[in-house]
Amino acid sequence: MGTDSVRPFIEDGDAGVFVLCKTTNQGSSEFQELDAGGKPVYAHVAERAVDWNAVNGNVGLVVGATDPEEMENVREHAGDLPFLVPGIGAQGGDAEAAVEYGTDPRGVGVVNSTRSIIYAGDGDGFEEAARESARSLRKTLNGYR
């Protein structure tokens, strides 16, 4: 997808958009890591998102936490864009890298850990198990701030 797909969001100062850049799914390398002019496609996506963000400051990138080196590489191309970082928890993503590369200089970023929370327990103890899993993740992430 291109600019026409995100234009309605980037032009609306009250809206925002997170663009898929380097995801955690196993097949992501089929396209996201293809060499395009000496750098991977995901680097081009990050650079284009920087341009889009200049309109209203409302663009971020989805960058998975399962490969810290690629997170660092995306950050080099993305400047200060905020990241939405999936892959922590059940997928084995790197929490330290999620904080180091997944947040901008102000500490802004969103770490997503769905499976480790929604599958933390079941039945009568689900609420407490999910709450404890979320608290544990928060403590881990804050330990790297």
Phi, psi and omega per residue, in radians:
M1 nan 2.740 -3.069
G2 -2.234 -2.801 -3.069
T3 -0.960 -0.688 -3.109
D4 -1.053 -0.474 -3.134
S5 -1.332 -0.511 -3.100
V6 -1.851 -0.170 -3.100
R7 -0.907 -0.811 -3.136
P8 -1.006 -0.543 -3.132
F9 -1.418 -0.754 -3.083
I10 -1.258 -0.445 3.132
E11 -1.458 -0.263 3.135
D12 -1.674 1.864 -3.104
G13 -1.109 -0.239 3.097
D14 -1.669 -0.031 -3.126
A15 -1.974 3.067 3.082
G16 -2.722 2.909 -3.116
V17 -2.588 2.394 2.971
F18 -1.853 2.161 -3.082
V19 -1.715 2.304 3.075
L20 -1.090 2.216 -3.110
C21 -2.138 -1.173 3.127
K22 -2.357 1.732 -3.021
T23 -1.601 2.990 -3.029
T24 -1.638 -0.182 -3.094
N25 -1.143 2.603 -3.031
Q26 -1.004 -0.653 -3.081
G27 -1.457 0.053 -3.060
S28 -1.050 -0.522 -3.098
S29 -1.191 -0.344 -3.141
E30 -0.939 -0.664 -3.126
F31 -2.070 -0.745 -3.001
Q32 -1.162 -0.463 -3.130
E33 -1.769 0.076 3.100
L34 -1.055 2.430 3.087
D35 -1.276 2.216 3.116
A36 -2.361 1.694 3.134
G37 1.211 0.593 3.069
G38 1.597 0.026 3.064
K39 -2.565 2.772 -3.093
P40 -1.210 2.727 3.137
V41 -0.951 -0.705 -3.105
Y42 -1.074 -0.506 3.092
A43 -1.181 -0.687 3.087
H44 -1.128 -0.717 3.106
V45 -1.038 -0.805 3.141
A46 -1.052 -0.779 -3.123
E47 -1.150 -0.671 3.108
R48 -1.161 -0.672 3.126
A49 -1.093 -0.609 3.065
V50 -1.055 -0.768 3.104
D51 -1.079 -0.793 3.135
W52 -1.090 -0.673 -3.105
N53 -1.123 -0.449 -3.128
A54 -1.118 -0.338 -3.117
V55 -1.205 -0.955 -3.077
N56 -2.405 0.112 3.135
G57 1.126 0.650 -3.039
N58 -2.278 0.551 -3.138
V59 -2.091 2.386 3.053
G60 -2.341 3.080 -3.100
L61 -2.164 2.514 2.968
V62 -1.574 2.056 -3.101
V63 -2.377 2.013 -3.086
G64 -1.233 2.654 -3.064
A65 -1.640 0.123 -3.063
T66 -1.429 -0.201 3.101
D67 -2.345 1.615 -3.078
P68 -0.983 -0.642 -3.133
E69 -1.125 -0.682 3.114
E70 -1.264 -0.594 3.039
M71 -1.032 -0.776 3.117
E72 -1.079 -0.745 3.138
N73 -1.116 -0.754 3.092
V74 -1.062 -0.764 -3.137
R75 -1.012 -0.675 3.125
E76 -1.079 -0.573 -3.140
H77 -1.558 -0.388 -2.998
A78 -1.675 -0.106 -3.110
G79 1.021 -2.251 -3.042
D80 -1.673 0.240 -3.126
L81 -1.056 2.486 3.033
P82 -1.265 2.595 3.107
F83 -1.961 2.549 2.863
L84 -1.789 2.038 -2.946
V85 -1.978 1.717 3.014
P86 -1.509 2.961 3.005
G87 1.845 -0.070 3.088
I88 -1.415 2.499 3.101
G89 1.717 -2.080 -3.034
A90 -1.030 -0.521 -3.124
Q91 -1.482 -0.111 3.072
G92 1.373 0.376 3.126
G93 -1.122 2.815 -3.070
D94 -1.568 1.876 -3.103
A95 -1.097 -0.701 -3.139
E96 -1.101 -0.773 3.114
A97 -1.148 -0.603 3.117
A98 -1.050 -0.672 3.113
V99 -1.351 -0.798 -3.069
E100 -1.132 -0.816 -3.059
Y101 -1.819 -0.349 -3.054
G102 -1.495 -0.162 3.100
T103 -1.948 2.656 3.109
D104 -1.481 3.139 -3.094
P105 -1.011 -0.393 3.106
R106 -1.513 -0.059 -3.099
G107 1.547 0.210 -3.113
V108 -1.486 2.286 3.082
G109 3.053 2.804 -3.123
V110 -2.167 2.073 3.081
V111 -1.728 2.181 -3.086
N112 -1.879 2.162 3.116
S113 -2.364 1.337 -3.014
T114 -1.331 -0.992 -3.003
R115 -1.056 -0.720 -3.100
S116 -1.186 -0.301 3.108
I117 -1.652 -0.862 -3.076
I118 -1.261 -0.353 3.088
Y119 -1.881 0.364 -3.124
A120 -1.216 -0.429 -3.137
G121 -2.968 3.139 3.096
D122 -2.598 3.053 3.126
G123 1.131 -2.547 -3.067
D124 -1.100 -0.479 -3.098
G125 -1.614 0.106 -3.041
F126 -1.029 -0.869 -3.043
E127 -1.008 -0.801 -3.115
E128 -1.194 -0.701 3.132
A129 -1.125 -0.746 3.118
A130 -1.132 -0.756 3.118
R131 -1.050 -0.788 -3.126
E132 -1.160 -0.664 3.093
S133 -1.100 -0.761 3.121
A134 -1.136 -0.742 3.104
R135 -1.090 -0.728 3.133
S136 -1.087 -0.749 3.108
L137 -1.098 -0.795 3.138
R138 -1.018 -0.764 -3.135
K139 -1.110 -0.749 3.112
T140 -1.060 -0.870 -3.127
L141 -1.098 -0.764 3.128
N142 -1.122 -0.467 3.086
G143 -1.148 -0.351 3.124
Y144 -1.732 -0.011 -3.141
R145 -1.388 nan nan
